[in-house]
Amino acid sequence: MATLKAEYLGELRTQATHVESNTTIITDAPVDNNGKGEAFSPTDLCASALATCAMTIIGIYAQSHGMTVEGTKMDIVKVMASEPRRIAKIEITFTMPANNYSDMAKASIEKAAHTCPVSQSLNSDLEQVFNFIWL
């Protein structure tokens, strides 16, 4: 059984549906690639997938170690390259809530982020930068 179903709607727009939940998302090509830029582009979703996957793994780590990471904010910068057009770099800055994390906890959380399945699945040519701001 399919995990997702998608349909091309025309004018460089797609709609994807998560089969189990019936949740949908729309993508548009970005303005700099002949699109309208009215929704996430597929490469925006890739950058979002990396950030949210890393955060999920951080959350799993925190939960299993009696910590809380609720309220963590993420700023995501996607840098495109050409020849071929691709994502060259994704930089994520995690602003962690003020929870008096020990140095060991901070190091473990930062390490956990890099073990997320999306990070492990992306081409090694794509530069992944994870920055942490500890409040």
Backbone bond lengths (Angstrom), bond angles and torsions (degrees), N, CA, C in turn:
res aa  C-N    CA-C-N  psi(-1)  N-CA   C-N-CA  omega(-1)  CA-C   N-CA-C  phi
1 M - - - 1.450 - - 1.528 108.93 -
2 A 1.298 116.56 139.99 1.464 122.49 -179.28 1.528 110.96 -68.16
3 T 1.319 115.52 145.23 1.462 121.75 173.83 1.517 110.26 -82.66
4 L 1.329 115.41 -39.80 1.458 123.36 -179.32 1.516 109.22 -132.37
5 K 1.302 115.81 154.95 1.460 122.33 170.08 1.516 106.58 -129.50
6 A 1.309 116.73 145.04 1.458 119.90 -178.82 1.515 110.03 -138.85
7 E 1.321 113.90 156.58 1.472 120.52 -179.94 1.519 108.55 -141.69
8 Y 1.323 115.35 138.12 1.458 120.89 173.75 1.513 107.97 -83.69
9 L 1.337 116.88 122.88 1.459 122.11 -175.61 1.523 112.71 -95.98
10 G 1.332 117.15 -5.84 1.456 121.46 -177.32 1.514 110.62 97.18
11 E 1.311 116.11 165.55 1.465 123.14 178.57 1.530 112.29 53.12
12 L 1.342 116.33 37.24 1.465 124.36 176.36 1.525 113.27 65.12
13 R 1.322 116.09 29.41 1.473 122.84 179.91 1.528 108.98 -118.72
14 T 1.341 115.57 139.01 1.458 120.91 174.51 1.517 109.66 -126.72
15 Q 1.314 115.23 161.08 1.458 121.35 172.08 1.516 106.99 -128.35
16 A 1.316 116.52 127.60 1.459 122.39 177.59 1.520 108.62 -114.26
17 T 1.325 115.63 140.64 1.460 121.55 -179.75 1.517 109.24 -123.53
18 H 1.326 115.63 129.51 1.460 122.39 173.51 1.520 106.12 -80.16
19 V 1.338 116.60 116.25 1.461 121.30 -170.86 1.520 112.45 -60.37
20 E 1.327 118.21 -46.94 1.469 120.83 -174.74 1.520 112.82 -63.68
21 S 1.331 117.63 -40.70 1.468 120.28 -175.91 1.525 113.57 -102.22
22 N 1.330 116.78 -13.29 1.469 123.29 -175.82 1.533 112.37 65.02
23 T 1.317 117.38 19.21 1.461 122.17 175.65 1.521 108.62 -75.94
24 T 1.333 116.73 140.66 1.462 119.76 -179.49 1.518 111.30 -121.26
25 I 1.317 114.43 153.53 1.460 121.72 171.97 1.519 107.90 -134.43
26 I 1.304 114.90 150.28 1.458 122.76 177.50 1.521 107.35 -110.86
27 T 1.328 117.40 141.18 1.460 121.06 170.61 1.518 108.87 -121.50
28 D 1.305 115.12 149.39 1.458 123.20 173.35 1.518 107.67 -129.37
29 A 1.299 116.24 148.56 1.460 119.22 170.06 1.530 107.35 -66.67
30 P 1.333 117.18 145.81 1.467 119.37 178.82 1.525 111.28 -71.18
31 V 1.302 115.75 159.76 1.463 121.80 -178.99 1.528 111.06 -57.04
32 D 1.337 117.21 -38.42 1.463 119.93 -178.34 1.531 113.11 -75.71
33 N 1.327 116.56 2.89 1.462 120.75 176.37 1.530 110.60 -134.36
34 N 1.330 114.88 42.58 1.467 123.53 172.92 1.522 115.00 74.55
35 G 1.317 118.52 11.70 1.449 120.73 -177.58 1.518 112.97 -104.06
36 K 1.317 114.27 -177.39 1.463 121.57 178.72 1.527 112.12 -89.48
37 G 1.327 117.14 -23.51 1.460 120.31 -179.28 1.518 113.09 64.90
38 E 1.310 117.32 29.67 1.465 121.17 -177.03 1.527 113.31 -90.52
39 A 1.331 116.82 -1.34 1.465 121.51 179.81 1.523 107.59 -153.04
40 F 1.317 116.01 176.78 1.458 119.57 174.21 1.520 109.42 -53.14
41 S 1.326 116.31 140.53 1.460 119.59 169.52 1.528 107.21 -86.53
42 P 1.326 118.00 163.87 1.464 118.71 175.81 1.532 112.62 -56.63
43 T 1.328 117.97 -36.80 1.467 118.83 178.97 1.530 111.54 -72.87
44 D 1.338 117.84 -29.22 1.467 120.41 172.12 1.529 109.80 -61.93
45 L 1.333 115.55 -41.49 1.462 119.22 179.33 1.525 110.96 -64.12
46 C 1.314 116.77 -36.93 1.461 120.55 177.64 1.524 110.18 -62.31
47 A 1.329 117.19 -47.05 1.464 121.03 178.69 1.528 110.49 -63.33
48 S 1.331 116.45 -40.92 1.470 120.69 177.30 1.521 110.80 -64.63
49 A 1.326 116.22 -39.09 1.463 120.38 179.29 1.523 110.70 -61.73
50 L 1.330 117.30 -42.30 1.458 120.16 178.98 1.530 110.41 -62.02
51 A 1.324 116.76 -48.30 1.466 120.41 -177.35 1.524 111.76 -64.69
52 T 1.304 117.02 -46.00 1.463 119.21 -176.05 1.528 111.67 -73.98
53 C 1.322 117.38 -30.66 1.462 120.23 175.03 1.526 110.19 -66.83
54 A 1.337 116.30 -47.07 1.465 119.80 177.86 1.526 110.37 -58.78
55 M 1.338 116.74 -41.80 1.465 120.48 179.97 1.520 110.86 -66.14
56 T 1.312 117.64 -36.89 1.463 121.05 177.54 1.525 110.57 -62.84
57 I 1.328 117.11 -43.29 1.465 120.74 178.92 1.535 109.83 -66.16
58 I 1.328 117.01 -39.63 1.467 120.17 174.78 1.534 109.50 -59.47
59 G 1.334 116.32 -44.18 1.466 120.84 179.18 1.518 112.34 -61.57
60 I 1.332 116.58 -41.99 1.472 120.39 178.05 1.527 109.79 -63.21
61 Y 1.333 116.60 -44.58 1.467 120.50 178.61 1.532 110.15 -60.28
62 A 1.325 116.06 -48.77 1.469 120.31 -178.16 1.523 111.02 -60.94
63 Q 1.318 116.12 -44.88 1.464 120.81 -179.07 1.527 110.89 -60.73
64 S 1.321 117.20 -41.64 1.461 120.38 -177.41 1.530 112.48 -75.79
65 H 1.338 116.92 -11.21 1.462 120.87 179.45 1.530 112.67 -116.44
66 G 1.338 115.95 18.27 1.457 120.64 174.46 1.518 114.41 67.89
67 M 1.328 116.65 25.58 1.472 121.08 178.47 1.518 109.36 -108.26
68 T 1.306 115.75 165.46 1.451 120.65 173.94 1.527 109.51 -122.29
69 V 1.311 115.58 139.85 1.468 121.03 177.15 1.527 111.04 -127.42
70 E 1.335 115.66 12.53 1.461 119.65 178.50 1.514 109.94 -57.27
71 G 1.295 115.62 138.94 1.451 121.11 179.86 1.523 113.69 93.83
72 T 1.339 117.31 -1.69 1.462 119.28 176.47 1.519 108.87 -61.39
73 K 1.321 116.36 135.12 1.472 123.04 177.77 1.518 108.88 -108.93
74 M 1.322 115.91 148.50 1.458 120.94 178.50 1.522 109.80 -129.44
75 D 1.321 116.18 130.42 1.460 122.34 170.30 1.519 106.27 -108.88
76 I 1.320 116.26 129.88 1.464 121.72 -172.95 1.519 108.66 -120.86
77 V 1.326 116.29 126.16 1.463 122.15 175.49 1.514 107.66 -116.65
78 K 1.323 115.41 125.34 1.463 122.37 178.04 1.514 107.67 -109.83
79 V 1.325 117.01 127.79 1.458 122.02 179.11 1.524 108.09 -114.30
80 M 1.324 115.61 123.86 1.461 120.66 -179.45 1.523 110.60 -94.83
81 A 1.318 115.23 152.22 1.463 122.79 174.35 1.528 107.72 -123.69
82 S 1.300 115.32 165.43 1.461 119.44 176.39 1.528 109.24 -120.87
83 E 1.301 115.17 169.57 1.476 121.60 176.83 1.509 113.19 57.59
84 P 1.283 121.97 61.56 1.461 127.05 0.07 1.532 111.56 -88.04
85 R 1.330 115.11 158.92 1.470 120.00 176.83 1.520 107.55 -65.37
86 R 1.328 114.76 122.82 1.460 120.53 -176.68 1.528 108.79 -163.27
87 I 1.320 116.23 169.02 1.454 120.73 172.00 1.525 107.13 -79.65
88 A 1.314 116.95 122.75 1.461 121.13 179.09 1.523 111.42 -92.84
89 K 1.345 115.86 -33.14 1.462 119.12 -173.83 1.523 109.35 -153.47
90 I 1.322 114.91 139.85 1.462 121.69 169.85 1.519 106.45 -125.61
91 E 1.325 115.26 121.38 1.456 120.58 178.63 1.521 108.55 -115.29
92 I 1.319 115.23 124.54 1.463 121.40 -178.22 1.515 108.47 -118.95
93 T 1.320 116.02 127.83 1.455 121.04 173.97 1.519 107.71 -110.56
94 F 1.321 114.49 116.75 1.460 122.10 177.47 1.524 107.49 -94.25
95 T 1.319 117.40 121.53 1.461 121.07 173.44 1.521 106.15 -102.06
96 M 1.323 114.02 107.17 1.459 120.94 -173.70 1.524 110.28 -85.20
97 P 1.331 117.34 143.65 1.465 119.96 179.77 1.524 111.46 -67.41
98 A 1.305 115.84 157.31 1.469 121.64 -179.80 1.524 109.24 -73.98
99 N 1.323 115.97 97.66 1.469 121.02 -178.65 1.520 112.76 -129.25
100 N 1.316 117.86 17.22 1.465 121.40 178.72 1.521 112.29 52.45
101 Y 1.327 117.06 48.08 1.457 121.37 177.64 1.528 109.53 -65.27
102 S 1.319 116.94 139.89 1.461 120.75 174.31 1.528 108.87 -72.17
103 D 1.311 116.93 163.29 1.463 120.57 177.21 1.528 110.63 -60.21
104 M 1.326 116.28 -37.39 1.466 120.52 178.46 1.529 110.96 -65.15
105 A 1.332 117.22 -42.80 1.463 121.37 178.81 1.522 110.52 -63.55
106 K 1.325 116.64 -42.66 1.463 120.10 178.57 1.526 110.73 -59.76
107 A 1.314 116.68 -47.32 1.472 120.66 -179.87 1.526 111.02 -62.13
108 S 1.324 117.19 -40.41 1.462 121.29 -179.84 1.520 111.62 -67.66
109 I 1.316 116.81 -39.77 1.466 120.85 178.08 1.524 110.05 -64.92
110 E 1.317 116.95 -44.95 1.459 120.31 179.54 1.530 111.00 -62.61
111 K 1.318 116.88 -40.32 1.466 120.85 178.34 1.527 110.64 -65.97
112 A 1.325 116.74 -41.80 1.467 121.20 -179.73 1.522 111.61 -58.66
113 A 1.316 116.45 -39.51 1.468 120.44 -178.50 1.524 111.41 -56.01
114 H 1.323 116.78 -39.54 1.462 121.18 -176.78 1.523 113.14 -75.61
115 T 1.326 117.80 -7.04 1.465 120.02 -179.46 1.520 113.01 -96.87
116 C 1.312 117.27 5.70 1.471 118.34 -176.45 1.533 110.45 -66.06
117 P 1.327 117.42 149.12 1.460 121.16 -177.74 1.531 114.25 -58.54
118 V 1.324 118.14 -35.29 1.466 119.07 178.94 1.524 109.77 -66.47
119 S 1.318 117.16 -45.00 1.459 120.94 177.98 1.520 110.94 -57.01
120 Q 1.319 115.67 -42.71 1.460 120.68 -178.62 1.531 112.70 -72.31
121 S 1.325 117.75 -17.35 1.459 122.23 -176.86 1.518 114.31 -94.25
122 L 1.329 117.10 -19.23 1.460 120.47 -176.16 1.523 111.08 -77.94
123 N 1.321 115.72 151.50 1.458 121.88 179.12 1.522 110.52 -57.39
124 S 1.308 116.11 140.67 1.467 120.27 -178.05 1.529 112.11 -67.19
125 D 1.328 118.56 -15.26 1.468 121.44 175.49 1.525 112.21 -72.56
126 L 1.323 116.99 -20.23 1.459 120.76 179.87 1.527 107.86 -80.38
127 E 1.327 116.57 118.96 1.460 121.09 -179.97 1.530 109.68 -76.43
128 Q 1.318 115.48 123.90 1.466 121.89 177.88 1.523 108.28 -111.77
129 V 1.330 115.65 119.37 1.461 120.77 -179.67 1.524 107.67 -119.48
130 F 1.327 115.85 121.27 1.461 121.69 177.50 1.529 107.58 -113.60
131 N 1.309 116.11 118.41 1.464 122.41 176.18 1.518 108.45 -110.71
132 F 1.318 116.32 144.66 1.461 120.94 179.16 1.521 109.48 -124.88
133 I 1.322 114.81 130.36 1.457 122.07 172.59 1.522 105.51 -111.19
134 W 1.315 115.74 119.64 1.456 122.04 -178.56 1.525 108.99 -102.61
135 L 1.318 116.83 112.09 1.464 120.76 -179.91 1.502 111.94 -79.19
